[in-house]
Amino acid sequence: MAGSMKSFDNIKDFQKQLMQSFIDTALEAEMEEHLGYPKHEKADKPNKRNGHTKKRVRSDTGDLEISTPRDRDSSFEPVLVSKHQTRISGLDDKIISSLQA
């Protein structure tokens, strides 16, 4: 994939894909923490996963379409991208600083 990046636009598109993938993965991890069990594991708990909601947010890298997980009793409150948040700024710096720690 990196070998095919011949222009600035390709690099920006790749950066957007990475950011979108990172956010989706982080939101899934938040849901796992909220429910107390990993995805696809059977659990005898009343609250379970209930699909995803697509959402468009603006970031420093451009518009992203993310997939926010839902739970049956609607008690999941994501931290990385809150329910009604439409703008994400400084996320690149937060990711880099968390990787350096």
C-alpha positions in Angstrom: 0.0 0.0 0.0 2.7 2.5 0.9 4.5 1.8 -2.4 1.5 3.1 -4.3 1.5 6.5 -2.7 2.8 8.7 -5.4 1.1 12.0 -4.7 0.1 14.1 -1.8 -3.6 13.2 -2.3 -2.7 9.5 -2.0 -0.9 10.2 1.3 -3.8 12.2 2.7 -6.2 9.4 1.7 -4.0 6.8 3.4 -3.8 9.0 6.5 -7.6 9.4 6.6 -8.1 5.6 6.3 -5.6 5.0 9.1 -7.4 7.6 11.3 -10.8 6.1 10.5 -9.6 2.6 11.3 -7.9 3.8 14.6 -11.1 5.5 15.7 -13.3 2.5 14.9 -11.0 0.2 16.7 -10.8 2.5 19.7 -14.6 2.8 19.9 -14.9 -1.0 19.8 -12.4 -1.2 22.7 -14.5 1.3 24.6 -17.6 -0.8 24.0 -15.8 -4.0 25.2 -14.8 -2.2 28.4 -18.3 -0.9 28.9 -20.0 -4.3 28.5 -17.2 -6.2 30.3 -16.7 -8.9 27.7 -15.2 -9.1 24.2 -17.1 -9.1 20.9 -18.5 -12.5 19.8 -18.2 -13.9 23.4 -21.4 -15.2 24.9 -22.3 -13.5 28.2 -25.2 -13.8 30.5 -25.6 -10.1 31.0 -28.7 -8.1 30.2 -26.9 -5.5 28.1 -25.5 -6.6 24.7 -24.2 -5.1 21.5 -26.8 -3.7 19.2 -25.1 -2.9 15.9 -23.4 0.4 14.9 -24.3 3.9 13.9 -22.5 5.6 11.0 -21.4 9.1 11.8 -19.5 11.7 9.8 -17.0 13.8 11.7 -14.6 16.5 10.7 -11.0 16.0 11.6 -7.6 17.6 11.0 -7.2 15.1 8.1 -10.6 15.7 6.6 -14.1 14.3 6.9 -14.3 10.8 8.3 -17.1 8.3 8.4 -16.9 6.4 11.6 -18.9 3.5 12.9 -20.0 3.9 16.6 -21.1 0.7 18.4 -24.4 0.7 20.1 -25.7 -1.3 23.1 -29.3 -2.5 23.7 -30.0 -0.2 26.7 -28.3 2.8 25.2 -26.0 3.3 28.2 -22.8 3.4 26.1 -21.3 6.8 26.2 -18.1 6.8 24.0 -15.2 9.0 25.3 -13.0 9.3 22.2 -15.9 10.7 20.0 -19.0 11.5 22.1 -22.5 10.9 20.8 -23.2 14.3 19.4 -19.6 15.4 18.6 -19.1 16.4 15.0 -15.5 17.8 15.1 -12.4 16.0 16.2 -9.3 18.2 16.5 -5.8 17.4 17.8 -6.5 13.7 17.5 -3.3 13.1 15.5 -1.2 14.7 18.3 -3.0 12.6 21.0 -2.4 9.4 19.1 1.3 10.2 18.6 1.8 11.2 22.2 0.1 8.0 23.4 2.4 5.9 21.3 5.4 7.6 22.7 4.4 7.0 26.3 
